[in-house]
Amino acid sequence: MVLALQSLPLRRIRALRATTSVRSGTHRAQSFLIVATLLYRGSHLTVAVMAVAHRPWHLPLQHLGLAAALGMSALVYGTALRRGWFDPRHIWADVVVTGCVLPLALCAWGGVREPPTIAWAMLLGGSASATAAIALDRLHALAVVALLVVTHLIGYQAVDATPAVIVGHLNSLVSSAVMTYAFRWYLLRQGRLLDEANARALEAEAHKARYAERLEHHRALHDTVLATLTTLAAGAVDANAPEVRQRCAREAAYLRRLIQQTADEVPHREIGAALEEAVGSVESLGLRVTAQYHALPAVPPEVAAALGHAVREALNNVRRHAGTGHAYLTATGDPDGSGGAVVTVVDRGPGFDPARCEPGLGLRGSVHGRMTEAGGRATVDTAPGEGVRVELRWPA
Amino acid sequence: MARVITVAVVDDDRMLRDGLRAWLGDVPDLRLVATAATVGELLADPSPHRPDGPHGTAPPQADVVLLDLVLRDGSDPSDNIRRVLRTGSRVLMISTVPDRSRIIEAIRAGADGYLTKDHDLPTLVAAVKDLAEGRGAHSTELAFACAYDDSPARPRLSPRERQILLDYASGMTLKSAARRAGITVHTAKDYLDRVKAKYQQAGRPTYTKLDLALRVREDSLDGG
């Protein structure tokens, strides 16, 4: 009769799901892209710092420009690293500030009119276009590349760069974007494939777990209901004998509980399995238990164990003191939807006067103690002639 | 109460019908007047299924019909209930497993009570007597189904009604539930009656004359 409704494979799946949900394939691909473009921008910033620091002319605008580029980079990549992906608004800001305004401002007011002096600022446009190509949608990315090409063309022409320098630079602007775009396409596709493969593996594992669970149920049914029915069908025993009827009633009650427990679409078996054990243990001692379950929540294993233990004690109390041979058990999710659990054990026996009578050691020690330990609470309600109602709540 | 209460049983399981016949045969105030596998069979009854009494005369009207929640003929439970109610009998639903959404549906359709089949004879007899005397029959499983009904169409319950419902659903006697709430048993029973009435009111269909005429025709067709 005692049946562990939660099988091991299910637990394993939950653990597996927990790890994969944190880092899916897509997520990993995105993290990689952030780091790769950050390194690209880092290399450009290194060149910029060296260029500004080692030039013999110390122009304030160069320093200001470098500070702006560093600030924008910190904003774009800092946010991306923190949130897991780029914010398109930051990308646009970076493109406008470091990609467009900075080179044009250096040309206009930087006081320098030679291509090498603005090369470091131009270089930053490459990493700006590379990042835009992966972080923005296709239309915006094209607009960014076009904008950068036009600005840089104007900028280099203003300092009279040779066509070779201009073409080389524009080529690097465009190819940076194309390259990262291709990388993104490939990596995301791989990530998706990986996710799909993972999902398939999980589904297969879940299927196996459900199968194992079904087998377990079948085995339990085989040992109880099927054995009883077969014996009765063979006519080998007197179906009206008290012990046969008792056994039939017990097994019918078990089937009823099984149906209730498996009725939920997303069953959480922790509490159900613990209660099933408690009920099984007292049923074999002759106590009839009418159980009703509804929407049992998922709880930590130690809480389920505490509930099971407390229910067993409460049921034993009914068996020893109520004198009715019948207990009512209900287990439900907390009606306020907070994810808690409420379990009651009720009998219709003589009850006791709570003011005069110390509740038995079972109720005080085991029930209260175990529930408090697990962060729950037990309340006993009774009056002479009115049965006992034990309510277990988690969390308290 | 000296009057004998007449009872009919509609259940597709013959063993259960026979079992109830044997069970109720020993109860002095109850008389089983008809058993049938479907509602159509019960309503058409030209009396071959009557367990006792003189044959050939029309069967006496059953005060209470014990109606299985789900019949094997695939008939709609609510429809079954309404057809039986139109004959003037009161309906006590019975089923093997407390299928909550169906219990709620049955109460909405006008059933007066619900019991699972694992109850002992005194509980069943008490419920039948309550219904026959015009009182509402209550059971923990019905209270449980109402207390944890999370369908969008559930009626609004007052906090007091809810508390009594929850306590009664947990298995407490009405007396203990009333004491816990600090009210009289009479008031507690009123609350439970009111909850059931709310369900029945919410489920009451507004029939047009045409609908009624169609139903009457359906019934007589089944009978032929």
Interface residues (C-beta under 8 A of the other chain):
Chain A: A249 A252 A253 L255 R256 I259 Q260 T290 Q292 H294 A295 A327 Y328 L329 T330 T332 P335 T344 V346 D347 R348 G351 D381 A383 E386 G387 R389 E391
Chain B: T96 V97 P98 R100 T116 D118 T140 E141 F144 Y148 D150 D167 A169 S170 G171 M172 T173 K175 S176 R179 R180
